[in-house]
Amino acid sequence: MIRITNFARGARGLRLAWQCEEMGLAYETAFVGYPPPAEYLAKNPLGNVPFLEDEGGVAINESAAIMLFLANRYGPTPLLPRAPALNARVTQLTVYAEATFGAGANTLMVAHFGAPDAEKKNWSVRMQEEAAERSLAYLVNVLGGGAFLVGDDLTLADIAIATGLGMYKGALGKELPQQLVDWRAKLAERPAYQRAAQRTQG
């Protein structure tokens, strides 16, 4: 069975549980503290979360990679459309959620929670804050007036971006454009999201 290890209430692990709920996949959750214990490091030497284990010796980290893995292993699924143009767009935005937006948010969180006061607004933080604002404007443009980021149905892109924005807002106290606030609120009404949120509380 799929096993998702996460920090309690971790947004990146929520992504995976939400995807499993939408796809009807059986999974179990486990939680790890920080710093992670030795037995966890033996399985995942990077010590990060989320971490997914599955039958056949699967052991994988990096949430965007896990999302694509699950869609490919247990699909086909509407979450990752097969039409080339839609597939490409969903893949791009799913990776963008971490490689661009999430990576920048990580820098901001490290500075916010760990940097000395004099370094909390250093050059790299200011640069990442500006990049985050550009990302938010880009996502508003991508969403347009639609209910979803790609096409007419929920995809991995929505799950990846919505949870990333939740991390940005929740951990850093940042404001989001109202269009993205409303979009996230609508997605949070989905029963699959609500079940996943409950199971990843820790």
C-alpha positions as CSV (number, residue, x, y, z in Angstrom):
1,M,0.0,0.0,0.0
2,I,1.0,3.6,-0.6
3,R,2.5,5.1,2.6
4,I,3.0,8.9,2.9
5,T,5.4,10.2,5.5
6,N,5.0,13.9,6.2
7,F,5.3,16.6,8.9
8,A,2.0,17.1,10.7
9,R,0.0,19.6,8.6
10,G,2.7,19.7,6.0
11,A,1.4,21.3,2.8
12,R,3.5,19.1,0.5
13,G,2.3,15.9,2.0
14,L,-1.3,17.2,1.7
15,R,-0.7,17.4,-2.0
16,L,-0.2,13.6,-2.2
17,A,-3.0,12.7,0.1
18,W,-5.4,14.9,-1.9
19,Q,-4.2,13.3,-5.1
20,C,-4.8,9.8,-3.7
21,E,-8.3,10.8,-2.5
22,E,-9.2,12.2,-6.0
23,M,-7.9,9.0,-7.7
24,G,-9.5,6.7,-5.2
25,L,-6.1,5.2,-4.1
26,A,-5.7,3.5,-0.8
27,Y,-2.9,5.0,1.3
28,E,-1.8,5.4,4.9
29,T,-0.1,8.3,6.5
30,A,2.8,8.5,8.9
31,F,4.4,11.5,10.6
32,V,7.9,12.5,11.4
33,G,9.3,15.2,13.6
34,Y,12.2,17.5,13.2
35,P,15.0,16.7,13.3
36,P,14.0,13.3,11.8
37,P,15.0,10.2,13.7
38,A,17.8,7.9,12.6
39,E,15.3,5.2,11.4
40,Y,13.8,7.7,9.0
41,L,17.1,8.9,7.7
42,A,18.0,5.3,7.0
43,K,15.2,5.2,4.5
44,N,15.4,8.8,3.3
45,P,18.9,10.1,3.8
46,L,17.9,13.7,2.9
47,G,15.5,13.7,5.8
48,N,12.9,15.7,4.0
49,V,9.2,15.3,3.5
50,P,7.0,14.1,2.0
51,F,8.4,10.7,1.4
52,L,6.4,8.0,-0.4
53,E,6.8,4.2,-0.2
54,D,4.9,1.8,-2.3
55,E,4.9,-1.8,-3.4
56,G,7.8,-3.0,-5.6
57,G,10.5,-1.3,-3.6
58,V,9.3,2.3,-4.5
59,A,10.9,4.9,-2.2
60,I,10.7,8.5,-3.5
61,N,10.8,12.0,-2.3
62,E,10.1,15.4,-3.9
63,S,6.4,16.1,-4.0
64,A,6.1,17.1,-7.6
65,A,7.9,14.0,-8.7
66,I,5.7,11.8,-6.5
67,M,2.6,13.4,-8.0
68,L,3.7,12.5,-11.5
69,F,4.8,9.0,-10.4
70,L,1.4,8.3,-8.9
71,A,-0.5,9.6,-11.9
72,N,1.6,7.5,-14.2
73,R,1.6,4.3,-12.1
74,Y,-2.1,4.3,-11.2
75,G,-3.5,6.2,-14.2
76,P,-4.8,7.1,-16.6
77,T,-6.4,9.9,-14.6
78,P,-8.0,13.2,-15.5
79,L,-5.5,14.7,-13.1
80,L,-2.9,14.2,-15.8
81,P,-4.6,14.5,-19.2
82,R,-3.3,12.5,-22.0
83,A,-3.8,15.1,-24.8
84,P,-0.2,16.3,-25.5
85,A,-0.9,20.1,-25.1
86,L,-2.8,19.6,-21.8
87,N,-0.3,17.0,-20.5
88,A,2.5,19.4,-21.2
89,R,0.8,22.3,-19.5
90,V,-0.2,20.3,-16.4
91,T,3.4,18.9,-16.1
92,Q,4.9,22.3,-16.4
93,L,2.7,23.9,-13.8
94,T,3.1,20.9,-11.4
95,V,6.9,21.2,-11.6
96,Y,6.7,25.0,-11.5
97,A,4.9,24.8,-8.1
98,E,8.1,23.4,-6.6
99,A,11.0,24.2,-8.9
100,T,10.1,27.9,-9.0
101,F,7.5,29.0,-6.5
102,G,8.2,26.4,-3.8
103,A,12.0,26.8,-4.0
104,G,11.6,30.6,-3.5
105,A,9.2,30.1,-0.6
106,N,11.7,27.8,1.0
107,T,14.3,30.6,1.0
108,L,11.7,33.0,2.5
109,M,10.8,30.5,5.2
110,V,14.4,29.8,6.2
111,A,15.0,33.6,6.5
112,H,11.7,34.2,8.3
113,F,12.2,31.5,10.9
114,G,16.0,31.1,11.1
115,A,17.9,34.2,10.0
116,P,19.2,36.8,12.5
117,D,17.0,40.0,12.5
118,A,19.6,41.9,10.5
119,E,19.4,39.3,7.7
120,K,15.7,38.8,7.5
121,K,15.4,41.3,4.7
122,N,18.7,40.8,2.9
123,W,19.2,40.9,-0.8
124,S,18.2,37.3,-1.5
125,V,15.0,37.7,0.6
126,R,14.0,40.8,-1.3
127,M,14.8,39.1,-4.6
128,Q,12.6,36.1,-3.7
129,E,9.8,38.3,-2.5
130,E,9.8,40.1,-5.9
131,A,9.9,36.7,-7.7
132,A,6.9,35.5,-5.6
133,E,4.9,38.6,-6.6
134,R,5.7,37.9,-10.2
135,S,4.6,34.3,-9.7
136,L,1.3,35.4,-8.2
137,A,0.6,37.7,-11.1
138,Y,1.5,34.9,-13.5
139,L,-0.9,32.5,-11.8
140,V,-3.8,35.0,-11.8
141,N,-3.2,35.3,-15.6
142,V,-3.1,31.6,-16.1
143,L,-6.3,31.1,-14.1
144,G,-8.1,33.9,-16.0
145,G,-11.8,33.5,-15.3
146,G,-11.7,29.7,-15.1
147,A,-12.3,27.3,-12.3
148,F,-9.1,25.4,-13.0
149,L,-5.6,26.2,-14.2
150,V,-5.7,23.8,-17.2
151,G,-8.8,22.9,-19.1
152,D,-12.2,22.3,-17.5
153,D,-11.3,19.8,-14.8
154,L,-9.1,19.6,-11.7
155,T,-5.5,18.5,-12.5
156,L,-2.3,18.0,-10.7
157,A,-1.5,21.6,-11.5
158,D,-4.3,22.8,-9.3
159,I,-3.4,20.5,-6.4
160,A,0.3,21.5,-6.6
161,I,-0.2,25.2,-6.9
162,A,-3.1,25.5,-4.4
163,T,-1.2,23.7,-1.7
164,G,2.0,25.8,-2.5
165,L,0.0,29.0,-2.1
166,G,-1.4,27.6,1.2
167,M,2.2,27.2,2.5
168,Y,3.2,30.6,1.3
169,K,0.2,32.2,3.0
170,G,0.1,30.1,6.2
171,A,3.8,29.9,7.1
172,L,4.8,33.3,6.0
173,G,1.5,35.3,6.5
174,K,1.6,36.6,3.0
175,E,-1.4,38.0,1.2
176,L,-2.7,36.5,-2.0
177,P,-4.6,38.2,-4.8
178,Q,-8.4,37.8,-4.2
179,Q,-8.8,35.8,-7.3
180,L,-6.4,33.1,-6.0
181,V,-8.0,33.3,-2.5
182,D,-11.4,32.6,-4.0
183,W,-10.1,29.8,-6.2
184,R,-8.4,28.0,-3.3
185,A,-11.5,28.3,-1.2
186,K,-13.6,26.7,-3.9
187,L,-11.1,23.8,-4.3
188,A,-11.1,23.3,-0.5
189,E,-14.8,22.5,-0.7
190,R,-14.0,19.3,-2.6
191,P,-14.7,16.2,-0.5
192,A,-11.4,14.7,-1.5
193,Y,-9.5,17.7,-0.3
194,Q,-11.4,17.7,3.0
195,R,-10.6,14.0,3.6
196,A,-7.0,14.5,2.8
197,A,-6.7,17.5,5.1
198,Q,-8.2,15.5,7.9
199,R,-5.8,12.6,7.4
200,T,-2.7,14.8,7.3
201,Q,-3.3,16.7,10.5
202,G,-1.1,14.5,12.5
